[in-house]
């Protein structure tokens, strides 16, 4: 499967936040994991096992096998986050292409996709899980990699992929947990009318989800474990447990399995949320180099660093209200553009204005704008309705721009949009480039504002040039001499002969200028 740039960025986000959160959570809870594993192998209470380890090996004994377990945790959890992101995005694209752009995955489909991602990851990571467990439980182990080589040489694939069928079956547990996390998070956000959960919220959301997933799937876990001890199948094992110990027997040992795994997943997901927020935070350009050396999304950094506050106190992505985005060249900021800004400001709580750079306009429209970038930017920075401006805004309003800058609406004029406003003379019939707002139309956040009039930047420039050129008689005469009647230039049709006459040999009329035909003086007339 080929990864698009946006999907690759999502996968990278999951890797970086999932890697850090998994390592920190596993390292913090590893002593509990050691006690739990030794308790399962040798029996006894958790307190007795802990005392025995401390007596024989000291505190360091609780961390024996940590490196191997960290490797297993990283491959298991980060691997799942990668495949889950890829499979969910693929399923979401398929669903939205059929049922609409805003359609989300249903609960059943989310569970199926998550389980498939977990099973796919288990096929790849089961050898690491097996080696990590053996390395941690064996007091004579010489390390993770030595254990890996020993198991590969002595048992081969049968040993390294031991329990794969069981692992595939038990993939239902994490799949159900992550499905519940997604649905419960969406419910909380909808009730609170917020955009993202805090790390503390993710802690209890993940804890509840994991607890529910464990309670639902624990009988299956009990039957699967019994099968590994010689039963004829999972269902036969379940019937045997119920016959011997009753229904309560299906949940025997549930606390032993749950206390660490619920705490681990709660901590991991909370840290993942926290690390994701920290790593995505834009970095101040004036900060020391040491503060800039962090993993960040490149595009988001560039867009957010090019965003400058004008009248607002907070950046648009931190604003709680509706953020409206408009863009253009904004040469001269003429009456029609002023009308557009007023209308845009009235349709939201925060107005973010994108200003295209000179080279951007040259590449798209084929000509540089009538005003330089600095003049256009300076005028918008003084505008009372503008909350913030985006310098050198991209011509196309992409989904990434909308998401990264926190935009809820994108507006354009109609019938005079920025494409018509930026066009020069003679370009009216030229085919337009790709619709710069097509992604916003697809997302359902695009709106049009009726244009005040038909004026464009070129019209405003031409009127100003006319006032300058015809501000005195000499300039008018020079214009008539240099330009033929009706001739076309970069400025448009020649306005110098509108309803007037031309010098001899230059226009349609052969008559002499009016000033040359005035009556002579009396003396001259009588000569």
Helices and strands as residue ranges (DSSP letters): H 5-42, H 46-57, G 59-63, H 66-73, I 74-78, H 79-99, H 107-137, H 144-154, H 156-160, H 164-169, H 171-192, H 199-228, H 234-245, G 247-251, H 254-280, H 289-292, H 298-305, E 307-309, G 316-318, E 323-328, H 335-346, E 350-355, H 358-365, H 373-381, E 388-390, H 399-405, E 409-414, H 418-422, H 438-443, E 446-450, H 457-469, H 473-482, E 488-489, E 492-493, G 495-497, G 514-517, H 522-526
